[in-house]
Amino acid sequence: MKLRNRTPILLAALLILQVAAPASAKNVDLVTLPNRDTVQLTIYNSEDITLARETRSITLKKGANRLQFSWAGTLIDPTSVEFRPLEHADKIELADTVFPGQKPQHLIWNIESEYEGQALVEVSYFTSGLTWRMDYVATSNPQETELKFRGHVRVFNNSGEEYENAEVRLIVGKINLIEKIADLAKRNGQTPPKPSQPGFADLRNRVTRDSFRRAADAGAAGPADNAKQVVKEGVSEYFMFSVEGQETIGNGWSKRMPAVNADGVEFDIVYRQRAYQYGPRPQRFFIWRNDLEHKLGDSPLPNGVVRIFRDNGNEGLSYMGQQTLQYVPVKAEIEVNLGADDLVVYEQRSTKTTRLNFQFNRSNSVVGWDEKQSWIHTVRNYRDKPIAFELRLQWTGDVDVTPETETTSFDYRTIETKFAVAPMEKSEYEYSTTIHHGQNAKQNRVKLKRAE
């Protein structure tokens, strides 16, 4: 599976080539540039920033040339606009950039060229108003052993610009621009500027371009075991991936594009009983990994809603549930909680309670004691195949737990056991607890002890 994006970039900016004349402005030649050759959008939701990079073929003459760029009616950030020759770069020099007062939302590049003819150039800038959202559909076979896993990205364009035949890349994660801007300023011996102060826009543009570059490098690393899958700097964690192909996204429109396509994804079904987390009934989970073994794993999966269906074997689908999927790194597990299952019944009961080890003060009042209880937890499986069951139990206070079967400590307050339940059968888990009260309680912890 490859997460690639198909999204066109809209740059409705007018580029006009003006050949400077030594005489008056009447002699200036105006040449309208041809349409974009390519356009690429890198969309970052958290800060509402999109890096647009377009290439165009322009015709230059030897000597002075003037190139006009307009962003009227769009959300393009003029402080971020950059011009770079991709061909004959050693013979083409950007002399300066002028923002003419009589033409708001325009800039003019003064270009000195030793080359005469057509040259490919890149114009890049930051814009706002482009966002994306991910959604997933997982459809299991009737036997509930494999999934068809599909992911789609929907790109929304409210930038004021039309992007035709654009290639789209998405930033997954959080870059924390303000933190990085402050860090860059300090490393340069500057006081971090506020957004309204001069210099902030320049630092923001430098930080964002560097972050996008690092995310792209992480995406290009691939899923190899020894390659970095996620760039981590401070509390930042981000990754870039591309949607395959090209699409046109009109201003004011949205477009839904395929991004994940995996068949034969094997998964496990696990029942989890955690009363402190899910309530009194066990929850049914579908679990699989974002890795190559499960036909995934080329890229992290961004946040989105995953909906689960099951093929009912009669050319129809049964809806099973949905859940918000948080950012899933490569090799991480995907867990979808489908809720309680009426065919799996869980109950617990106390079989014996004893109080002992009383402590008294000088007035003969009880100031400490232990309470010992015996418990049986029963799981009944009314399904026609075995199930995997996970049980976690949690206490507060000073508690000793003595289980009859294999049990592990999950944390200082929680124990965990795992077992299978055969079809149409039941399994029981037995243990006893000793809860220390009053002065008998020495610390807040749950301690596992072996059965005698």
ABEGO torsion letter per residue (X at the ends): XBBBBBBBBBBABBBBBBBBBABBAAABBBBBBBBBABBBBBBBAAAGBBBBBBBBBBBBBBEBBBBBBBABGBABBAAABBBBBABGAAABBBABBBBBAABBGBBBBBBBBABBEBBBBBBBBBBBGBBBBBBBBBBBBAAGABBBBBBBBBBBBAAGBBBBGBBBBBBBEBAGAAAAAAAAAAAAGBBBBBAABBGAAAAAAAAAAAAAAAAAAAAAAEABAABBABBBBEABBBBBBBBBEBBBBBBGBBBBBBABBBBGBBBBBBBBBBAAAAEABBBBBBBBBBBAAAGBGABBBBBEBBBBBBBAGAGBBBBAEBBBBBBBBBGBBBBBBAEBBAABBBBBBBABBBBBGBBBBAAGBBABBBBBBBBBBBBBBABABBBBBBBBBBBBEBBBBBBABBBBBABAABBBBBBBBBBGBBBBBBBBBBBBBEAABABBBBBBBBBX
